């Protein structure tokens, strides 16, 4: 805190512990006892780590702290860390956003976007080693999908690849943008195609190491909203990838890419919910203690009614996220025979939920800043950082109009149902 202007009597109550008290009062009725215990475990960790975080340092110094507790991801079982599954991942993301929203943004990119494919499609000793290093937090990962001048068109890639003459390597020539963690990353879960005219049938998913032969360039993009997270323009020239690092070859990369989007979107919902709950909790604390005209400002209808509306919307979004995550766990992740019907529903609702939560986090943080006033745009509270991170999660994690396009496409398919 560079210059303190917040009242000490208010500041002493603006604690992470009180944030969690408010969150628990709202979400615990939706959880079973094991899930509540996991929340208590996460909260104890966050409260202990919070005062040790130096906001003048990049977030990556904290990755090993997450790795010690198995907190780089919780969708998949890694070592003996329990619980795991999509609902556990949502709870993890929500809590880590409350702790440090920029740390959560970087963790999501490394542990989920880059790490999840190693569990779903990794079979070689080399990939399992990458997995351990990412989960320990000793190495940093990112994903390379989006390309310049392609944006939401993830299928028709310009990044190309070819097999080496002896078949031992796949050689990448690729250009990617908005690769979160890129300048710091050791590993890149990246896509390219053998034939630009047939991207679906020739797409490749590979785990690229910075140590591979060839030229790998990561130029940091200037994105002031998240100054402790490095986001890159990544270029690969003749990068030689051993076949043991290929996660999906000859079109399997296309299937892997879209399979990965569902847990990614659900995970981003968890991150966004953390931003919503933390911001709302700080606002509730502040407006219950800050006085104007002789009374607490939450008593004014313009403040109290507005926060009540935000609470209703956040609670509803949380219930949706929990339901989608539970369905993913029961019908896909842990099911002996995954349900095609559930897969279709979750694919749709993950886009709906990501759109809903991303829009809510942007609206909520803006509204809260209007209710709290100037104090909320200073570093005297965490609200400005939460607001800034929400912008980046929405745009780089899949912008609002992309999700609406997916939802619109689903609506158009109803014509077959209606006319049948």
C-alpha positions, -999 to 999 in steps of 0.1 A, spaced: 0 0 0 18 31 -12 -4 57 5 -31 47 30 -63 68 29 -88 41 42 -99 44 78 -80 20 101 -113 10 118 -125 -2 84 -92 -16 71 -89 -39 101 -121 -57 90 -112 -58 53 -96 -92 57 -96 -124 36 -109 -142 67 -140 -120 67 -144 -125 29 -144 -162 34 -170 -159 62 -194 -142 38 -187 -167 11 -192 -197 34 -226 -183 46 -237 -183 10 -222 -214 -6 -219 -240 22 -256 -249 20 -248 -261 -16 -219 -283 -5 -216 -317 11 -193 -322 42 -162 -333 21 -166 -302 -1 -169 -280 30 -138 -296 45 -119 -288 12 -131 -252 14 -118 -249 49 -85 -264 38 -82 -239 10 -92 -210 32 -66 -219 58 -39 -220 30 -50 -187 15 -51 -169 48 -17 -181 57 -2 -172 23 -19 -139 18 4 -117 39 35 -132 23 25 -122 -12 46 -94 -26 26 -75 -53 58 -61 -67 68 -96 -78 55 -117 -107 30 -144 -96 52 -172 -107 73 -172 -75 41 -186 -58 37 -216 -81 58 -239 -59 36 -230 -29 6 -242 -49 24 -273 -60 32 -284 -25 -6 -287 -18 -16 -300 -52 -33 -268 -60 -20 -263 -96 -52 -281 -107 -78 -304 -92 -97 -317 -121 -75 -348 -124 -60 -371 -97 -23 -362 -93 -3 -382 -68 -26 -386 -37 -41 -352 -36 -78 -353 -28 -105 -344 -36 -104 -340 -73 -129 -335 -101 -145 -305 -119 -164 -293 -88 -132 -294 -67 -115 -274 -95 -142 -248 -94 -138 -245 -56 -101 -242 -60 -103 -215 -87 -129 -195 -66 -107 -195 -35 -74 -187 -54 -92 -157 -71 -100 -144 -37 -64 -148 -26 -48 -133 -57 -67 -130 -89 -36 -126 -110 -20 -157 -95 -52 -176 -104 -51 -163 -140 -16 -177 -144 -23 -209 -125 -53 -216 -148 -32 -212 -179 -4 -235 -165 -23 -261 -146 -54 -264 -167 -49 -251 -202 -14 -266 -205 -16 -293 -177 -50 -309 -184 -40 -324 -218 -11 -343 -201 -38 -362 -180 -63 -366 -208 -39 -375 -237 -5 -381 -222 8 -416 -223 46 -414 -226 72 -411 -199 82 -377 -213 47 -363 -210 43 -377 -175 76 -359 -165 61 -326 -180 30 -333 -159 49 -336 -127 69 -305 -133 38 -285 -141 19 -298 -111 48 -292 -87 50 -256 -99 86 -261 -107 79 -254 -144 55 -231 -161 31 -239 -189 9 -221 -214 -13 -229 -243 -10 -218 -280 -43 -217 -299 -51 -181 -309 -33 -167 -339 -30 -132 -354 -58 -123 -377 -77 -155 -367 -91 -146 -333 -121 -168 -326 -115 -190 -357 -95 -216 -339 -99 -243 -365 -85 -227 -397 -49 -223 -384 -20 -208 -403 5 -226 -381 18 -255 -399 39 -286 -392 55 -315 -410 70 -349 -402 108 -352 -403 122 -375 -429 128 -403 -404 94 -398 -387 110 -392 -353 100 -355 -350 72 -331 -359 85 -298 -370 65 -267 -361 63 -233 -378 37 -214 -357 27 -180 -346 4 -176 -316 -8 -146 -297 -22 -140 -262 -3 -170 -248 -7 -164 -211 26 -172 -192 44 -174 -226 75 -153 -217 80 -173 -186 68 -207 -199 89 -238 -200 62 -258 -219 37 -249 -246 6 -270 -254 4 -259 -290 -16 -267 -321 -6 -267 -358 -18 -285 -390 -2 -306 -417 -25 -292 -443 -41 -258 -441 -68 -269 -465 -79 -297 -441 -73 -285 -406 -98 -308 -389 -83 -339 -404 -46 -329 -400 -44 -309 -367 -17 -318 -343 -16 -312 -305 20 -312 -291 38 -303 -259 66 -281 -269 96 -275 -247 116 -243 -248 147 -266 -249 138 -282 -282 159 -276 -313 147 -247 -334 138 -211 -327 111 -203 -301 106 -166 -295 82 -152 -268 78 -114 -269 58 -100 -240 27 -80 -248 20 -48 -228 -12 -55 -209 -12 -32 -179 -43 -47 -164 -24 -77 -151 12 -65 -146 23 -95 -126 13 -120 -154 33 -123 -186 13 -127 -218 31 -132 -251 33 -131 -288 49 -165 -294 67 -176 -326 81 -210 -334 105 -214 -364 115 -250 -373 109 -262 -338 116 -300 -337 92 -319 -314 101 -356 -306 71 -378 -313 69 -388 -276 57 -352 -270 28 -355 -295 -5 -355 -276 -27 -358 -307 -16 -365 -343 -32 -366 -377 -65 -348 -368 -66 -361 -332 -54 -326 -322 -87 -312 -334 -107 -335 -312 -84 -328 -283 -87 -290 -287 -125 -290 -284 -125 -316 -257 -103 -293 -237 -125 -262 -242 -152 -275 -218 -131 -279 -187 -113 -247 -196 -146 -228 -197 -159 -243 -165 -125 -235 -148 -128 -199 -160 -163 -198 -144 -147 -208 -111 -121 -180 -115 -148 -155 -124 -169 -165 -94 -140 -159 -71 -137 -124 -85 -174 -118 -80 -175 -132 -44 -144 -114 -33 -154 -81 -47 -189 -84 -34 -177 -94 1 -153 -65 3 -181 -42 -7 -204 -57 19 -178 -52 46 -170 -17 35 -205 -4 31 -215 -19 65 -188 1 82 -184 33 61 -206 61 73 -220 91 54 -247 115 67 -246 98 100 -254 62 90 -238 32 73 -239 37 35 -254 2 30 -286 17 45 -291 39 15 -313 22 -11 -290 32 -39 -262 11 -23 -281 -17 -5 -305 -25 -33 -277 -26 -58 -256 -50 -37 -286 -71 -31 -291 -75 -68 -254 -85 -72 -257 -110 -45 -288 -126 -61 -270 -128 -95 -238 -142 -80 -256 -168 -60 -275 -179 -91 -243 -181 -112 -226 -201 -84 -255 -226 -84 -252 -230 -121 -215 -236 -120 -218 -262 -92 -246 -280 -112 -225 -281 -144 -194 -293 -126 -214 -320 -108 -229 -332 -141 -194 -332 -157 -180 -353 -128 -209 -377 -126 -216 -382 -163 -182 -377 -180 -151 -376 -158 -160 -404 -134 -185 -423 -155 -177 -458 -168 -196 -450 -200 -197 -412 -205 -231 -399 -215 -233 -383 -249 -264 -364 -239 -246 -349 -209 -216 -341 -230 -238 -321 -253 -255 -303 -225 -223 -294 -207 -206 -282 -239 -235 -258 -243 -238 -247 -207 -201 -242 -203 -203 -214 -229 -235 -200 -214 -219 -201 -180 -187 -185 -191 -206 -158 -208 -228 -152 -178 -200 -152 -152 -176 -131 -173 -203 -105 -179 -213 -106 -143 -178 -101 -130 -173 -70 -153 -207 -56 -143 -202 -64 -106 -168 -49 -102 -178 -18 -120 -210 -14 -99 -191 -21 -66 -166 6 -74 -194 31 -79 -208 21 -45 -175 22 -26 -162 53 -43 -127 64 -49 -112 42 -23 -119 12 -46 -96 24 -74 -66 27 -51 -44 -1 -38 -60 3 -3 -83 -26 -12 -81 -55 -37 -111 -43 -57 -92 -26 -85 -70 -56 -91 -100 -79 -91 -117 -56 -116 -87 -55 -139 -83 -93 -139 -119 -97 -148 -114 -78 -180 -85 -100 -191 -102 -133 -182 -132 -124 -203 -114 -112 -234 -83 -136 -236 -102 -165 -221 -128 -163 -249 -144 -130 -255 -181 -124 -249 -192 -125 -286 -174 -158 -291 -195 -174 -264 -227 -158 -279 -218 -171 -313 -216 -206 -299 -249 -202 -281 -265 -188 -312 -253 -218 -332 -270 -240 -307 -303 -221 -311 -302 -224 -349 -300 -262 -346 -334 -262 -329 -349 -258 -364 -343 -295 -370 -361 -304 -338 -391 -281 -346 -395 -294 -381 -390 -331 -374 
